[in-house]
Amino acid sequence: MNWHNPVRGESIIRDEWEVLHVGPAGTDVLARVRRNQAGEGDLYLPIPSSQLVPKPVTWPLAQAFEQAAEAARSCAR
């Protein structure tokens, strides 16, 4: 698994981080953290094999990263 900042167009998005799982079939985003205007982290957990993304859960930024990592570990098992 890897963390990275996504790229949109020619810009690196510095207030957003994704946890990726790279496998033989491609790359999956397991979790996404975005820093909101209040400086907290909005945690997005995509539903595997679905185009739907549930509404984010807001945590203090460090806790959002912890929750994202835990969710990614659970998905990778």
PDB file with one MODEL, atoms N, CA, C and O in Angstrom:
MODEL        1
ATOM      1  N   MET A   1       0.838  -1.175   0.000  1.00  0.00           N
ATOM      2  CA  MET A   1       0.000   0.000   0.000  1.00  0.00           C
ATOM      3  C   MET A   1       0.883   1.238   0.000  1.00  0.00           C
ATOM      4  O   MET A   1       1.983   1.245   0.553  1.00  0.00           O
ATOM      5  N   ASN A   2       0.378   2.267  -0.626  1.00  0.00           N
ATOM      6  CA  ASN A   2       1.118   3.523  -0.735  1.00  0.00           C
ATOM      7  C   ASN A   2       0.187   4.703  -0.490  1.00  0.00           C
ATOM      8  O   ASN A   2      -1.002   4.646  -0.801  1.00  0.00           O
ATOM      9  N   TRP A   3       0.745   5.778   0.073  1.00  0.00           N
ATOM     10  CA  TRP A   3       0.052   7.064   0.172  1.00  0.00           C
ATOM     11  C   TRP A   3       0.539   7.924  -0.980  1.00  0.00           C
ATOM     12  O   TRP A   3       1.707   7.846  -1.361  1.00  0.00           O
ATOM     13  N   HIS A   4      -0.345   8.745  -1.539  1.00  0.00           N
ATOM     14  CA  HIS A   4       0.117   9.714  -2.527  1.00  0.00           C
ATOM     15  C   HIS A   4      -0.856  10.885  -2.593  1.00  0.00           C
ATOM     16  O   HIS A   4      -2.007  10.785  -2.168  1.00  0.00           O
ATOM     17  N   ASN A   5      -0.367  11.995  -3.135  1.00  0.00           N
ATOM     18  CA  ASN A   5      -1.223  13.143  -3.431  1.00  0.00           C
ATOM     19  C   ASN A   5      -1.697  12.968  -4.871  1.00  0.00           C
ATOM     20  O   ASN A   5      -0.877  12.756  -5.764  1.00  0.00           O
ATOM     21  N   PRO A   6      -3.011  13.053  -5.114  1.00  0.00           N
ATOM     22  CA  PRO A   6      -3.494  12.888  -6.485  1.00  0.00           C
ATOM     23  C   PRO A   6      -3.092  14.073  -7.368  1.00  0.00           C
ATOM     24  O   PRO A   6      -2.790  15.162  -6.879  1.00  0.00           O
ATOM     25  N   VAL A   7      -3.098  13.833  -8.664  1.00  0.00           N
ATOM     26  CA  VAL A   7      -2.803  14.870  -9.655  1.00  0.00           C
ATOM     27  C   VAL A   7      -4.064  15.082 -10.479  1.00  0.00           C
ATOM     28  O   VAL A   7      -4.678  14.125 -10.952  1.00  0.00           O
ATOM     29  N   ARG A   8      -4.443  16.347 -10.648  1.00  0.00           N
ATOM     30  CA  ARG A   8      -5.581  16.694 -11.506  1.00  0.00           C
ATOM     31  C   ARG A   8      -5.076  17.684 -12.546  1.00  0.00           C
ATOM     32  O   ARG A   8      -4.632  18.785 -12.218  1.00  0.00           O
ATOM     33  N   GLY A   9      -5.153  17.274 -13.794  1.00  0.00           N
ATOM     34  CA  GLY A   9      -4.566  18.108 -14.841  1.00  0.00           C
ATOM     35  C   GLY A   9      -3.064  18.128 -14.658  1.00  0.00           C
ATOM     36  O   GLY A   9      -2.413  17.083 -14.688  1.00  0.00           O
ATOM     37  N   GLU A  10      -2.515  19.313 -14.468  1.00  0.00           N
ATOM     38  CA  GLU A  10      -1.077  19.442 -14.236  1.00  0.00           C
ATOM     39  C   GLU A  10      -0.769  19.829 -12.798  1.00  0.00           C
ATOM     40  O   GLU A  10       0.365  20.188 -12.484  1.00  0.00           O
ATOM     41  N   SER A  11      -1.769  19.759 -11.918  1.00  0.00           N
ATOM     42  CA  SER A  11      -1.595  20.209 -10.531  1.00  0.00           C
ATOM     43  C   SER A  11      -1.615  19.042  -9.554  1.00  0.00           C
ATOM     44  O   SER A  11      -2.459  18.151  -9.648  1.00  0.00           O
ATOM     45  N   ILE A  12      -0.680  19.059  -8.621  1.00  0.00           N
ATOM     46  CA  ILE A  12      -0.680  18.094  -7.518  1.00  0.00           C
ATOM     47  C   ILE A  12      -1.568  18.675  -6.424  1.00  0.00           C
ATOM     48  O   ILE A  12      -1.388  19.824  -6.022  1.00  0.00           O
ATOM     49  N   ILE A  13      -2.515  17.895  -5.947  1.00  0.00           N
ATOM     50  CA  ILE A  13      -3.443  18.350  -4.914  1.00  0.00           C
ATOM     51  C   ILE A  13      -2.784  18.104  -3.561  1.00  0.00           C
ATOM     52  O   ILE A  13      -2.700  16.962  -3.111  1.00  0.00           O
ATOM     53  N   ARG A  14      -2.318  19.161  -2.916  1.00  0.00           N
ATOM     54  CA  ARG A  14      -1.544  19.049  -1.674  1.00  0.00           C
ATOM     55  C   ARG A  14      -2.414  18.884  -0.431  1.00  0.00           C
ATOM     56  O   ARG A  14      -1.896  18.546   0.633  1.00  0.00           O
ATOM     57  N   ASP A  15      -3.719  19.112  -0.537  1.00  0.00           N
ATOM     58  CA  ASP A  15      -4.613  18.967   0.613  1.00  0.00           C
ATOM     59  C   ASP A  15      -5.420  17.677   0.557  1.00  0.00           C
ATOM     60  O   ASP A  15      -6.429  17.541   1.249  1.00  0.00           O
ATOM     61  N   GLU A  16      -4.978  16.733  -0.265  1.00  0.00           N
ATOM     62  CA  GLU A  16      -5.687  15.458  -0.399  1.00  0.00           C
ATOM     63  C   GLU A  16      -4.663  14.334  -0.495  1.00  0.00           C
ATOM     64  O   GLU A  16      -3.631  14.466  -1.154  1.00  0.00           O
ATOM     65  N   TRP A  17      -4.968  13.228   0.174  1.00  0.00           N
ATOM     66  CA  TRP A  17      -4.084  12.067   0.176  1.00  0.00           C
ATOM     67  C   TRP A  17      -4.923  10.826  -0.068  1.00  0.00           C
ATOM     68  O   TRP A  17      -6.054  10.732   0.407  1.00  0.00           O
ATOM     69  N   GLU A  18      -4.374   9.875  -0.806  1.00  0.00           N
ATOM     70  CA  GLU A  18      -5.058   8.614  -1.072  1.00  0.00           C
ATOM     71  C   GLU A  18      -4.170   7.452  -0.636  1.00  0.00           C
ATOM     72  O   GLU A  18      -2.946   7.499  -0.760  1.00  0.00           O
ATOM     73  N   VAL A  19      -4.813   6.416  -0.125  1.00  0.00           N
ATOM     74  CA  VAL A  19      -4.118   5.161   0.163  1.00  0.00           C
ATOM     75  C   VAL A  19      -4.411   4.250  -1.025  1.00  0.00           C
ATOM     76  O   VAL A  19      -5.570   3.980  -1.340  1.00  0.00           O
ATOM     77  N   LEU A  20      -3.364   3.786  -1.672  1.00  0.00           N
ATOM     78  CA  LEU A  20      -3.508   2.956  -2.861  1.00  0.00           C
ATOM     79  C   LEU A  20      -3.060   1.531  -2.589  1.00  0.00           C
ATOM     80  O   LEU A  20      -2.131   1.284  -1.819  1.00  0.00           O
ATOM     81  N   HIS A  21      -3.739   0.609  -3.237  1.00  0.00           N
ATOM     82  CA  HIS A  21      -3.288  -0.782  -3.278  1.00  0.00           C
ATOM     83  C   HIS A  21      -2.969  -1.069  -4.739  1.00  0.00           C
ATOM     84  O   HIS A  21      -3.841  -0.992  -5.604  1.00  0.00           O
ATOM     85  N   VAL A  22      -1.721  -1.396  -4.999  1.00  0.00           N
ATOM     86  CA  VAL A  22      -1.280  -1.675  -6.361  1.00  0.00           C
ATOM     87  C   VAL A  22      -1.186  -3.182  -6.518  1.00  0.00           C
ATOM     88  O   VAL A  22      -0.472  -3.851  -5.771  1.00  0.00           O
ATOM     89  N   GLY A  23      -1.909  -3.708  -7.489  1.00  0.00           N
ATOM     90  CA  GLY A  23      -1.913  -5.142  -7.727  1.00  0.00           C
ATOM     91  C   GLY A  23      -1.776  -5.438  -9.203  1.00  0.00           C
ATOM     92  O   GLY A  23      -1.690  -4.516 -10.014  1.00  0.00           O
ATOM     93  N   PRO A  24      -1.753  -6.712  -9.566  1.00  0.00           N
ATOM     94  CA  PRO A  24      -1.577  -7.083 -10.970  1.00  0.00           C
ATOM     95  C   PRO A  24      -2.722  -6.601 -11.861  1.00  0.00           C
ATOM     96  O   PRO A  24      -2.526  -6.371 -13.054  1.00  0.00           O
ATOM     97  N   ALA A  25      -3.909  -6.448 -11.287  1.00  0.00           N
ATOM     98  CA  ALA A  25      -5.065  -6.018 -12.079  1.00  0.00           C
ATOM     99  C   ALA A  25      -5.196  -4.503 -12.150  1.00  0.00           C
ATOM    100  O   ALA A  25      -6.058  -3.994 -12.866  1.00  0.00           O
ATOM    101  N   GLY A  26      -4.359  -3.777 -11.424  1.00  0.00           N
ATOM    102  CA  GLY A  26      -4.443  -2.317 -11.449  1.00  0.00           C
ATOM    103  C   GLY A  26      -4.310  -1.732 -10.058  1.00  0.00           C
ATOM    104  O   GLY A  26      -3.883  -2.407  -9.121  1.00  0.00           O
ATOM    105  N   THR A  27      -4.679  -0.474  -9.937  1.00  0.00           N
ATOM    106  CA  THR A  27      -4.552   0.258  -8.684  1.00  0.00           C
ATOM    107  C   THR A  27      -5.928   0.605  -8.149  1.00  0.00           C
ATOM    108  O   THR A  27      -6.783   1.088  -8.892  1.00  0.00           O
ATOM    109  N   ASP A  28      -6.148   0.364  -6.869  1.00  0.00           N
ATOM    110  CA  ASP A  28      -7.411   0.699  -6.213  1.00  0.00           C
ATOM    111  C   ASP A  28      -7.159   1.743  -5.138  1.00  0.00           C
ATOM    112  O   ASP A  28      -6.170   1.667  -4.410  1.00  0.00           O
ATOM    113  N   VAL A  29      -8.066   2.727  -5.040  1.00  0.00           N
ATOM    114  CA  VAL A  29      -8.023   3.699  -3.949  1.00  0.00           C
ATOM    115  C   VAL A  29      -8.801   3.089  -2.790  1.00  0.00           C
ATOM    116  O   VAL A  29     -10.003   2.847  -2.904  1.00  0.00           O
ATOM    117  N   LEU A  30      -8.119   2.839  -1.675  1.00  0.00           N
ATOM    118  CA  LEU A  30      -8.756   2.219  -0.513  1.00  0.00           C
ATOM    119  C   LEU A  30      -9.345   3.246   0.438  1.00  0.00           C
ATOM    120  O   LEU A  30     -10.325   2.964   1.127  1.00  0.00           O
ATOM    121  N   ALA A  31      -8.756   4.435   0.481  1.00  0.00           N
ATOM    122  CA  ALA A  31      -9.254   5.502   1.360  1.00  0.00           C
ATOM    123  C   ALA A  31      -8.698   6.828   0.858  1.00  0.00           C
ATOM    124  O   ALA A  31      -7.649   6.882   0.216  1.00  0.00           O
ATOM    125  N   ARG A  32      -9.426   7.892   1.167  1.00  0.00           N
ATOM    126  CA  ARG A  32      -9.004   9.238   0.757  1.00  0.00           C
ATOM    127  C   ARG A  32      -9.217  10.185   1.928  1.00  0.00           C
ATOM    128  O   ARG A  32     -10.263  10.152   2.577  1.00  0.00           O
ATOM    129  N   VAL A  33      -8.226  11.030   2.200  1.00  0.00           N
ATOM    130  CA  VAL A  33      -8.329  12.057   3.244  1.00  0.00           C
ATOM    131  C   VAL A  33      -8.162  13.410   2.564  1.00  0.00           C
ATOM    132  O   VAL A  33      -7.211  13.630   1.814  1.00  0.00           O
ATOM    133  N   ARG A  34      -9.097  14.308   2.836  1.00  0.00           N
ATOM    134  CA  ARG A  34      -8.996  15.686   2.330  1.00  0.00           C
ATOM    135  C   ARG A  34      -8.999  16.635   3.511  1.00  0.00           C
ATOM    136  O   ARG A  34      -9.817  16.507   4.422  1.00  0.00           O
ATOM    137  N   ARG A  35      -8.071  17.599   3.490  1.00  0.00           N
ATOM    138  CA  ARG A  35      -8.068  18.626   4.532  1.00  0.00           C
ATOM    139  C   ARG A  35      -9.172  19.624   4.187  1.00  0.00           C
ATOM    140  O   ARG A  35      -9.201  20.171   3.085  1.00  0.00           O
ATOM    141  N   ASN A  36     -10.082  19.857   5.141  1.00  0.00           N
ATOM    142  CA  ASN A  36     -11.169  20.806   4.895  1.00  0.00           C
ATOM    143  C   ASN A  36     -10.766  22.207   5.338  1.00  0.00           C
ATOM    144  O   ASN A  36      -9.650  22.411   5.818  1.00  0.00           O
ATOM    145  N   GLN A  37     -11.668  23.173   5.179  1.00  0.00           N
ATOM    146  CA  GLN A  37     -11.348  24.572   5.493  1.00  0.00           C
ATOM    147  C   GLN A  37     -11.061  24.789   6.970  1.00  0.00           C
ATOM    148  O   GLN A  37     -10.344  25.724   7.328  1.00  0.00           O
ATOM    149  N   ALA A  38     -11.607  23.942   7.830  1.00  0.00           N
ATOM    150  CA  ALA A  38     -11.368  24.065   9.273  1.00  0.00           C
ATOM    151  C   ALA A  38     -10.036  23.424   9.677  1.00  0.00           C
ATOM    152  O   ALA A  38      -9.640  23.496  10.841  1.00  0.00           O
ATOM    153  N   GLY A  39      -9.345  22.796   8.714  1.00  0.00           N
ATOM    154  CA  GLY A  39      -8.069  22.152   9.012  1.00  0.00           C
ATOM    155  C   GLY A  39      -8.218  20.722   9.497  1.00  0.00           C
ATOM    156  O   GLY A  39      -7.231  20.089   9.873  1.00  0.00           O
ATOM    157  N   GLU A  40      -9.437  20.205   9.494  1.00  0.00           N
ATOM    158  CA  GLU A  40      -9.671  18.817   9.892  1.00  0.00           C
ATOM    159  C   GLU A  40      -9.611  17.934   8.650  1.00  0.00           C
ATOM    160  O   GLU A  40      -9.495  18.429   7.529  1.00  0.00           O
ATOM    161  N   GLY A  41      -9.692  16.635   8.860  1.00  0.00           N
ATOM    162  CA  GLY A  41      -9.630  15.696   7.751  1.00  0.00           C
ATOM    163  C   GLY A  41     -10.976  15.078   7.462  1.00  0.00           C
ATOM    164  O   GLY A  41     -11.609  14.510   8.351  1.00  0.00           O
ATOM    165  N   ASP A  42     -11.421  15.186   6.209  1.00  0.00           N
ATOM    166  CA  ASP A  42     -12.625  14.495   5.761  1.00  0.00           C
ATOM    167  C   ASP A  42     -12.178  13.152   5.196  1.00  0.00           C
ATOM    168  O   ASP A  42     -11.396  13.101   4.246  1.00  0.00           O
ATOM    169  N   LEU A  43     -12.673  12.070   5.779  1.00  0.00           N
ATOM    170  CA  LEU A  43     -12.276  10.720   5.397  1.00  0.00           C
ATOM    171  C   LEU A  43     -13.331  10.125   4.475  1.00  0.00           C
ATOM    172  O   LEU A  43     -14.505  10.036   4.836  1.00  0.00           O
ATOM    173  N   TYR A  44     -12.908   9.720   3.291  1.00  0.00           N
ATOM    174  CA  TYR A  44     -13.780   9.070   2.315  1.00  0.00           C
ATOM    175  C   TYR A  44     -13.332   7.620   2.199  1.00  0.00           C
ATOM    176  O   TYR A  44     -12.150   7.343   1.993  1.00  0.00           O
ATOM    177  N   LEU A  45     -14.275   6.703   2.330  1.00  0.00           N
ATOM    178  CA  LEU A  45     -13.971   5.278   2.186  1.00  0.00           C
ATOM    179  C   LEU A  45     -14.794   4.733   1.026  1.00  0.00           C
ATOM    180  O   LEU A  45     -15.971   4.420   1.202  1.00  0.00           O
ATOM    181  N   PRO A  46     -14.192   4.613  -0.160  1.00  0.00           N
ATOM    182  CA  PRO A  46     -14.928   4.097  -1.317  1.00  0.00           C
ATOM    183  C   PRO A  46     -15.433   2.676  -1.067  1.00  0.00           C
ATOM    184  O   PRO A  46     -14.802   1.898  -0.353  1.00  0.00           O
ATOM    185  N   ILE A  47     -16.563   2.357  -1.656  1.00  0.00           N
ATOM    186  CA  ILE A  47     -17.125   1.008  -1.560  1.00  0.00           C
ATOM    187  C   ILE A  47     -16.526   0.184  -2.701  1.00  0.00           C
ATOM    188  O   ILE A  47     -16.676   0.551  -3.867  1.00  0.00           O
ATOM    189  N   PRO A  48     -15.846  -0.926  -2.381  1.00  0.00           N
ATOM    190  CA  PRO A  48     -15.233  -1.732  -3.447  1.00  0.00           C
ATOM    191  C   PRO A  48     -16.253  -2.140  -4.506  1.00  0.00           C
ATOM    192  O   PRO A  48     -17.392  -2.475  -4.182  1.00  0.00           O
ATOM    193  N   SER A  49     -15.846  -2.111  -5.755  1.00  0.00           N
ATOM    194  CA  SER A  49     -16.667  -2.514  -6.909  1.00  0.00           C
ATOM    195  C   SER A  49     -17.913  -1.659  -7.063  1.00  0.00           C
ATOM    196  O   SER A  49     -18.911  -2.129  -7.611  1.00  0.00           O
ATOM    197  N   SER A  50     -17.884  -0.431  -6.601  1.00  0.00           N
ATOM    198  CA  SER A  50     -19.042   0.458  -6.707  1.00  0.00           C
ATOM    199  C   SER A  50     -18.581   1.847  -7.122  1.00  0.00           C
ATOM    200  O   SER A  50     -17.490   2.286  -6.757  1.00  0.00           O
ATOM    201  N   GLN A  51     -19.409   2.526  -7.878  1.00  0.00           N
ATOM    202  CA  GLN A  51     -19.125   3.911  -8.251  1.00  0.00           C
ATOM    203  C   GLN A  51     -19.578   4.875  -7.160  1.00  0.00           C
ATOM    204  O   GLN A  51     -19.226   6.054  -7.189  1.00  0.00           O
ATOM    205  N   LEU A  52     -20.356   4.383  -6.199  1.00  0.00           N
ATOM    206  CA  LEU A  52     -20.853   5.227  -5.118  1.00  0.00           C
ATOM    207  C   LEU A  52     -19.765   5.464  -4.077  1.00  0.00           C
ATOM    208  O   LEU A  52     -19.026   4.548  -3.713  1.00  0.00           O
ATOM    209  N   VAL A  53     -19.679   6.696  -3.609  1.00  0.00           N
ATOM    210  CA  VAL A  53     -18.752   7.038  -2.526  1.00  0.00           C
ATOM    211  C   VAL A  53     -19.587   7.622  -1.398  1.00  0.00           C
ATOM    212  O   VAL A  53     -20.238   8.650  -1.585  1.00  0.00           O
ATOM    213  N   PRO A  54     -19.581   6.988  -0.232  1.00  0.00           N
ATOM    214  CA  PRO A  54     -20.373   7.506   0.886  1.00  0.00           C
ATOM    215  C   PRO A  54     -19.902   8.897   1.296  1.00  0.00           C
ATOM    216  O   PRO A  54     -18.786   9.310   0.977  1.00  0.00           O
ATOM    217  N   LYS A  55     -20.764   9.606   2.003  1.00  0.00           N
ATOM    218  CA  LYS A  55     -20.392  10.925   2.514  1.00  0.00           C
ATOM    219  C   LYS A  55     -19.196  10.779   3.447  1.00  0.00           C
ATOM    220  O   LYS A  55     -19.035   9.751   4.106  1.00  0.00           O
ATOM    221  N   PRO A  56     -18.353  11.819   3.499  1.00  0.00           N
ATOM    222  CA  PRO A  56     -17.158  11.723   4.346  1.00  0.00           C
ATOM    223  C   PRO A  56     -17.487  11.813   5.826  1.00  0.00           C
ATOM    224  O   PRO A  56     -18.524  12.341   6.225  1.00  0.00           O
ATOM    225  N   VAL A  57     -16.584  11.286   6.618  1.00  0.00           N
ATOM    226  CA  VAL A  57     -16.633  11.412   8.071  1.00  0.00           C
ATOM    227  C   VAL A  57     -15.496  12.355   8.441  1.00  0.00           C
ATOM    228  O   VAL A  57     -14.373  12.172   7.972  1.00  0.00           O
ATOM    229  N   THR A  58     -15.764  13.361   9.273  1.00  0.00           N
ATOM    230  CA  THR A  58     -14.748  14.346   9.629  1.00  0.00           C
ATOM    231  C   THR A  58     -14.103  13.990  10.956  1.00  0.00           C
ATOM    232  O   THR A  58     -14.782  13.706  11.942  1.00  0.00           O
ATOM    233  N   TRP A  59     -12.766  14.012  10.960  1.00  0.00           N
ATOM    234  CA  TRP A  59     -11.958  13.718  12.136  1.00  0.00           C
ATOM    235  C   TRP A  59     -10.891  14.803  12.243  1.00  0.00           C
ATOM    236  O   TRP A  59     -10.647  15.517  11.270  1.00  0.00           O
ATOM    237  N   PRO A  60     -10.246  14.944  13.412  1.00  0.00           N
ATOM    238  CA  PRO A  60      -9.005  15.716  13.441  1.00  0.00           C
ATOM    239  C   PRO A  60      -8.051  15.071  12.426  1.00  0.00           C
ATOM    240  O   PRO A  60      -8.072  13.853  12.249  1.00  0.00           O
ATOM    241  N   LEU A  61      -7.230  15.864  11.771  1.00  0.00           N
ATOM    242  CA  LEU A  61      -6.442  15.384  10.633  1.00  0.00           C
ATOM    243  C   LEU A  61      -5.619  14.132  10.947  1.00  0.00           C
ATOM    244  O   LEU A  61      -5.633  13.181  10.166  1.00  0.00           O
ATOM    245  N   ALA A  62      -4.910  14.116  12.063  1.00  0.00           N
ATOM    246  CA  ALA A  62      -4.087  12.944  12.403  1.00  0.00           C
ATOM    247  C   ALA A  62      -4.954  11.704  12.580  1.00  0.00           C
ATOM    248  O   ALA A  62      -4.575  10.611  12.161  1.00  0.00           O
ATOM    249  N   GLN A  63      -6.105  11.874  13.194  1.00  0.00           N
ATOM    250  CA  GLN A  63      -7.007  10.738  13.410  1.00  0.00           C
ATOM    251  C   GLN A  63      -7.604  10.257  12.084  1.00  0.00           C
ATOM    252  O   GLN A  63      -7.843   9.062  11.913  1.00  0.00           O
ATOM    253  N   ALA A  64      -7.846  11.174  11.149  1.00  0.00           N
ATOM    254  CA  ALA A  64      -8.355  10.778   9.832  1.00  0.00           C
ATOM    255  C   ALA A  64      -7.345   9.879   9.126  1.00  0.00           C
ATOM    256  O   ALA A  64      -7.725   8.903   8.480  1.00  0.00           O
ATOM    257  N   PHE A  65      -6.046  10.210   9.248  1.00  0.00           N
ATOM    258  CA  PHE A  65      -5.015   9.358   8.651  1.00  0.00           C
ATOM    259  C   PHE A  65      -4.991   7.987   9.323  1.00  0.00           C
ATOM    260  O   PHE A  65      -4.853   6.969   8.644  1.00  0.00           O
ATOM    261  N   GLU A  66      -5.123   7.951  10.642  1.00  0.00           N
ATOM    262  CA  GLU A  66      -5.144   6.667  11.354  1.00  0.00           C
ATOM    263  C   GLU A  66      -6.326   5.822  10.899  1.00  0.00           C
ATOM    264  O   GLU A  66      -6.173   4.627  10.648  1.00  0.00           O
ATOM    265  N   GLN A  67      -7.501   6.428  10.791  1.00  0.00           N
ATOM    266  CA  GLN A  67      -8.699   5.700  10.369  1.00  0.00           C
ATOM    267  C   GLN A  67      -8.559   5.215   8.922  1.00  0.00           C
ATOM    268  O   GLN A  67      -8.970   4.101   8.596  1.00  0.00           O
ATOM    269  N   ALA A  68      -7.980   6.051   8.061  1.00  0.00           N
ATOM    270  CA  ALA A  68      -7.774   5.655   6.664  1.00  0.00           C
ATOM    271  C   ALA A  68      -6.825   4.462   6.576  1.00  0.00           C
ATOM    272  O   ALA A  68      -7.072   3.521   5.822  1.00  0.00           O
ATOM    273  N   ALA A  69      -5.743   4.506   7.346  1.00  0.00           N
ATOM    274  CA  ALA A  69      -4.781   3.399   7.335  1.00  0.00           C
ATOM    275  C   ALA A  69      -5.422   2.116   7.850  1.00  0.00           C
ATOM    276  O   ALA A  69      -5.196   1.042   7.293  1.00  0.00           O
ATOM    277  N   GLU A  70      -6.215   2.223   8.905  1.00  0.00           N
ATOM    278  CA  GLU A  70      -6.892   1.041   9.453  1.00  0.00           C
ATOM    279  C   GLU A  70      -7.881   0.468   8.441  1.00  0.00           C
ATOM    280  O   GLU A  70      -7.947  -0.748   8.261  1.00  0.00           O
ATOM    281  N   ALA A  71      -8.647   1.330   7.782  1.00  0.00           N
ATOM    282  CA  ALA A  71      -9.599   0.865   6.769  1.00  0.00           C
ATOM    283  C   ALA A  71      -8.862   0.195   5.611  1.00  0.00           C
ATOM    284  O   ALA A  71      -9.314  -0.827   5.095  1.00  0.00           O
ATOM    285  N   ALA A  72      -7.734   0.765   5.204  1.00  0.00           N
ATOM    286  CA  ALA A  72      -6.955   0.183   4.110  1.00  0.00           C
ATOM    287  C   ALA A  72      -6.401  -1.180   4.504  1.00  0.00           C
ATOM    288  O   ALA A  72      -6.412  -2.111   3.699  1.00  0.00           O
ATOM    289  N   ARG A  73      -5.916  -1.302   5.738  1.00  0.00           N
ATOM    290  CA  ARG A  73      -5.416  -2.607   6.206  1.00  0.00           C
ATOM    291  C   ARG A  73      -6.539  -3.640   6.191  1.00  0.00           C
ATOM    292  O   ARG A  73      -6.314  -4.792   5.820  1.00  0.00           O
ATOM    293  N   SER A  74      -7.735  -3.243   6.587  1.00  0.00           N
ATOM    294  CA  SER A  74      -8.873  -4.170   6.605  1.00  0.00           C
ATOM    295  C   SER A  74      -9.237  -4.622   5.193  1.00  0.00           C
ATOM    296  O   SER A  74      -9.559  -5.791   4.979  1.00  0.00           O
ATOM    297  N   CYS A  75      -9.189  -3.697   4.226  1.00  0.00           N
ATOM    298  CA  CYS A  75      -9.522  -4.032   2.835  1.00  0.00           C
ATOM    299  C   CYS A  75      -8.489  -4.959   2.218  1.00  0.00           C
ATOM    300  O   CYS A  75      -8.824  -5.818   1.403  1.00  0.00           O
ATOM    301  N   ALA A  76      -7.242  -4.784   2.605  1.00  0.00           N
ATOM    302  CA  ALA A  76      -6.152  -5.546   1.991  1.00  0.00           C
ATOM    303  C   ALA A  76      -6.079  -6.979   2.492  1.00  0.00           C
ATOM    304  O   ALA A  76      -5.359  -7.793   1.913  1.00  0.00           O
ATOM    305  N   ARG A  77      -6.798  -7.302   3.540  1.00  0.00           N
ATOM    306  CA  ARG A  77      -6.726  -8.663   4.109  1.00  0.00           C
ATOM    307  C   ARG A  77      -7.523  -9.649   3.317  1.00  0.00           C
ATOM    308  O   ARG A  77      -7.565 -10.829   3.662  1.00  0.00           O
TER     309      ARG A  77
ENDMDL
END
